[in-house]
């Protein structure tokens, strides 16, 4: 079985560890360990009788509920079969422009969707010096005003307005860009696509989302995921927020029913699940700090500050070997970074999980690296 490019491949991990997939403790996929919430199961069970029907191709009810959550009219919302499906159409739109700027290291599907449609990609590295330090990532916080400075030299060479694709918080570093830092770039690009797949993990008062300004910028597209925060990646559900003209065009390009009836029903339910949202916001900061401190206390490991539900860790040891040792000796799966050319074997990424699970990872790493 080939080495996976994404996290969460438990079949591959179980083969290597010699155990059932259910025995693997998965730190490789950045999915909340708190869910799915009861509202997910309730929505599925109450809509099982509708499986004999086609979904509403307009998804008006789901769009209305998502619109209420975003304080936007429903025509500014387009649900998709996960954010990945919508990223494909964003890639198609970006490919029509002379160039697309891409912050690197970048989520692998960004380059996939851009290359699929023949886009001309301009890499903008966040790694800023020979020591491998990331621009804008300080010791105290992941939120800084200088992380996008890597765009400036490339922007000055731009001959015609192109596109920009970035995510916020950034994957895999966990860096949070401020809204005021991103806004000036909306004046320089013909299309800006901001993937906010992990923004939900921040409480509303700490979010730096561009949703509040999307109606002011017809060249802005925001992508959101519902599967990570609500722990339901197997259901596949995300949504795009953009000018209705853009979303209508995407709707014409794609299949008529990309979101199944159960996923649509669940989407309507979870965005109203205030109790689960508050539970997540209360859990993450303490659990993330616990994991960060535990990793930082292991010689040879240097975790980066993060605003998301994952940590990128720099290692003085081979991370691919470390991944194998954790699987074979402790049945724990971490995410290697071999699919990020800028990071290679010097970094790994781990999701933030429950306190006792985080401690199990720390103990296993201590055992192996001691």
Secondary structure, DSSP 8 states (H G I E B T S, - for coil): ----SSS--HHHHHHHHTS-GGG-EE-SS---TT-S-HHHHHHHHHTGGGGGS---TT-HHHHHHHHHHHTS-GGGEEEESHHHHHHHHHHHHHHTSS-EEEEES--HHHHHHHHHTT--EEEEESB-STT--BTT--SS-SEES-GGGHHHHHHHT-SS--EEEEESS-TTT--EE-HHHHHGGGGT-SEEEEE-TTGGGS-GGG---SGGGGGG-TTEEEEEESTTTTT-TTT--EEEEE-HHHHHHHHHHS-TT-S-HHHHHHHHHHTT-HHHHHHHHHHHHHHHHHHHHHHHTSTTEEE---SSSEEEEEESS-HHHHHHHHHHHH-EE-EEETTSTTTEEEEEEEE---HHHHHHHHHHHHHHH-
